[in-house]
Amino acid sequence: MSQQEHRPADASGSFRIGGDLPVNRLGYGAMQLTGPGVWGPPKDPGEAVRVLRRAVELGVTFIDTADSYGPFVSEQLIHEALHPYPADLVIATKGGFTRSGPDGWQPVGRPEYLRQQTELSLRHLGVERIDLYQLHRIDPKVPLADQIGELRLLQQEGKIRHIGLSEVTVPQIVEARTIADIVSVQNLYNLADRSAEDVLDYAERENLGFIPWFPMATGRLAREGGPLDALVKTYGASPSQLALAWLLRRSPVVLPIPGTSRVAHLEENVRAALVTLDDTAYQELGDTALEP
């Protein structure tokens, strides 16, 4: 087996988060390592641990999680599976979304809450500093200057290395950057939903990492006779792999984080890094995915 086949994530290329944290662009999102409704422990904690360890074996050097996944379940599983962490592994987490129960989410951006959650994430991950801490949602009830300002204070205290945002508009990013250095944005974006196109374009211009969540929404695209059907046969790749390959081709700042709770599915996802779309396939896939 070649090195590329042994560590397929290496083939996705690299990006330096904040200019000083190199990661393989195809990462792993750890939201699905929880119970139904992103609440409580997974049905098979052993498989969750195997998924995380296998991801690192496959060359994944960027894992994205959040305190609200579980809550805390995902962070604790990452610690159990991978601590002490490999030197090249970057773990990003998020705070600012509190949980009321399964599928319940509410933004809370009070400075004291963000500080509390940062301290808890430090403890649960077993680290002294979080590589990338993202404001999970902007709380409309709290001035943005107070939310980002508290993260900047935590950064100055050495508890956060870099600050990122999630589900934001370009004007919100611009405003946040007047308060602190912002290095990444995490928005909903995939082959079928490109409503955040302007945010991605801005991120590319400013060399901010763009982390698309829900990156593999293939849905109707994968139907028989659909836009992915012919390409699946041509490339010998699954619809999900094609969707991820398209994202990797879309921009050098894109860092897809496909998530799964099964090792077999993880291995399929990471092998998407080995799929190289030519110009025609890239254009065709992008065009037909937006057709009604």
N, C-alpha and C positions, 0 to 999 in steps of 0.2 A: 504494500500500500504506500502511495506517495505521501509526502508531507502535506500536500494540499488536500488529499482525501482524508488524511488523519486529522487535520485541523482545518476543515473547510471554511470556517469563519475568517481565517487569514485572507482568503481570496476576496473578501468584501471591501478591501482597502481600509485605510486608517483615517482618523480625524483626531485633531488635538482639541479637546474640550478646554476652553479658556486659554488656548495656546500652549498649555503645559501638561495636559493629561491625554496621552495618546490612547485611543481605543480602536479595536476593530469595529467597523461601522455596523455590522450586523450583530445586534445584541440580543438580550433576553428580557422580557417583561414578566415580572413575578406576581402579577395580580391573580392569576388562575391557581396559585398554590394555596387556595383557601377553600372554605366550604361554600355551599350555595348562597348566592346573593353577596359574594365576597365577604362572608361572615363566618367566623369560627374556623376550626381546623379542617384540613382536607380529609376526604374519606380514606385516603391512603398516604399517610405521612411519609412512609418509607419510599414510595415512588417519588414524592416531592423532593426528598433529599437526593435521590438518584438523578432526577432531572437536573438539579442544580450542579451536581458534580459532573454529570455528563456534558453539560453546557460548557464548563470550563475546559474539559478534555477536548471538545470540538473547536476550541479557539475563541470562544466568547470571552471578551475582556470587559464588557459593559453590561451590568445588570441594573435594571430599573425597578424600584419598588416604592412603597409608600407606607406611612404609619397607619393609614386607614384600611389597608388590606388585611382584614381579619377581625378587628384591628390588631395590629402588631404581629399577627401570625406569620405573614410573609417575611418580615425582618428577622424574626426569631428562627425561622427555618433556614434562611440564608446563613445565619450565624452557626447553626447546628451543622449544616452541610459543609461549609467552606472555611470557617475560622480555625486556625489563623489563615488569613487570605493570601493568595498568590500576589507577588509584588506588582504584577501588571493588571490586576483586577480593579476596576473602578465601579464602585457601588453608588448609585444615585438613589435618593429617597425623596419623599415629598411630605409636606405638612400643610395644614390649613383646611382640611376637609374632615369634619367630625362625623361620627356614625351614630345613628339612632336605632339601627337594627339592620336585618338583611335588606339590601338594595336601598337603604336610606343614607342619604348624603346631604350635608349642610355645610356651606363655607363658613369658617370661623377664622378671622384674621386678626383678632386682638393680639397685640404684642405679647402679652403674658402667656397666651395660649400657644403662640408660635414658639416661644422660648421653652415652654414646658414640653412640647412635642419634640423639639430638637433634642433636648436632654434625654428624653425617653428613647428616641431613635439611636442616639449615641450608645445608650446602655444596651438596647436590644441587638444592635449590630456588633457591639463589642469593639468600637473604634473610639479614638480620641478626637478625630476630625472627620466630618462627612465630606467626601470628595465633591459631590454636587447635591445641593439641597434646593428643591424646587417648591415654590409657592403653588400648592395644588390647585387652588382657585383663588381669585381675587374676591375678597369679601366686600360687597358693595356698601355695607354698613360702617366700614372702617376706612379712613383715609389711606390711600395707597402709600403715601409717605410714611405712615406709621407701620404698615406691614413690611414694606421693603426696608425701611429704616431699622427695624428690629433684626432682620436677617443680616443687614450690614453690620450691626453691632456684634452679632454672634460670629460673623466673619472676622471682625477685628479682634475678637477674643480667641480666635484660633479654633473655633468649634465647627466652622463651615469653611471649606476651601473656595467653592464657587457657588454662585446663585443662579437659579433658572426659574422660568415661569411656565405655567400650564394653562391652556385654554384662554388665550389672550388675543387681542386685536393689535394691529400695528401701532395705533396711538397709545395703547396701554404699555407696549414694550418701550416706546420712545419715552414716555413719562417715567417708567421704572428706571430707565438708564440714566435719568438725571439725578437719581437718588443713589444708585449703586451700580457696579459693573455687572451686567447680565450676560451670561455666556451661552444660554440655551433656551429653547422654547419647545414645549410639548403640546401639540394640538392634534385633534382628530384629523387624519388625512390618509387617504388610500386611493387606489386606482379608481374606485367608483364614487368617492366623495372628496372633491378637491375644493371645498368651500374655503379652506385656509390657504389657497394658492398665493394670495398677497402676502400672508405671513411668511410662507416659505421663501418667496422671492426676496423679501426684506432680510430674512435670516441669511440667505446666500450672499446678498450684497454686503452684509455686515460680518460675515464669517461666524455666525452664531450656529451652534448645533441645533438641528431641527429634528425632534424626536416624534415621529408620527405614531400615535396610539391607534389601536384597531387597524393595523396595517394590512390585514389580509381579507378584507371584506370582498369576497369574490361573488357570493350570492348568485344572482341571475347571470353573471358573466360566465359562470362555469357550466351553465346548462348545455345540454346536447345541442350542437349547432350554434352555440353562442360564440362570442368573440374569443374566448379562451380555448375553445374546443380544438380548432385547427392547430393552434400554437402548441397545445399540449402534445399533440401527435408529432409535430415538427421537432420540438426540443426534447421530447421524452421527459418532460417535467410536469409536476402537478400544478393545478391552478394556483394554489397558494405560493408555490415556488416562483411562478411567473409574476404574480403580484408583487412579491418581495424583490425580485430581480428588476422589475420596473421601477420600484422606489429607489433602489440603489443606483440605477442609471439616471434617475430624475435630477439629482443634484449631489455634489460631493459633500454637502453638509448634512444630508439626510442620514439619520441613525435609526433604522427600523428596530423595533423591540417586540417581535412576535412572541406571544406567550402560549404556554401549554402546560398541562399537568401530566403528560405522558412522555416517556423517553423516546418512543418510536416517532411520535409527532415532532418532537424537538429535533431529532436527527434529520427528518425530512425538511423542516424549516431551515435549518442551518445550511443544508446542502444547496439552498437557493443561491448562496454566494458563488457557487460554481456555474450558475447559469448566466451566460452573457448574451444579452439581446442585441441583435444587429439593428441598424438604423431603421430598417423597414418594419421589423417586428415591434420595436419600441414605439414608433409612430402609430402603427396600426392598432396596437393594444391601447395606447392612450386615447386615440380618436374614438374607437368603437366602444370603449368602456363608458363613454359619456352619452352615447346614443340612447334615446328613449326606448 
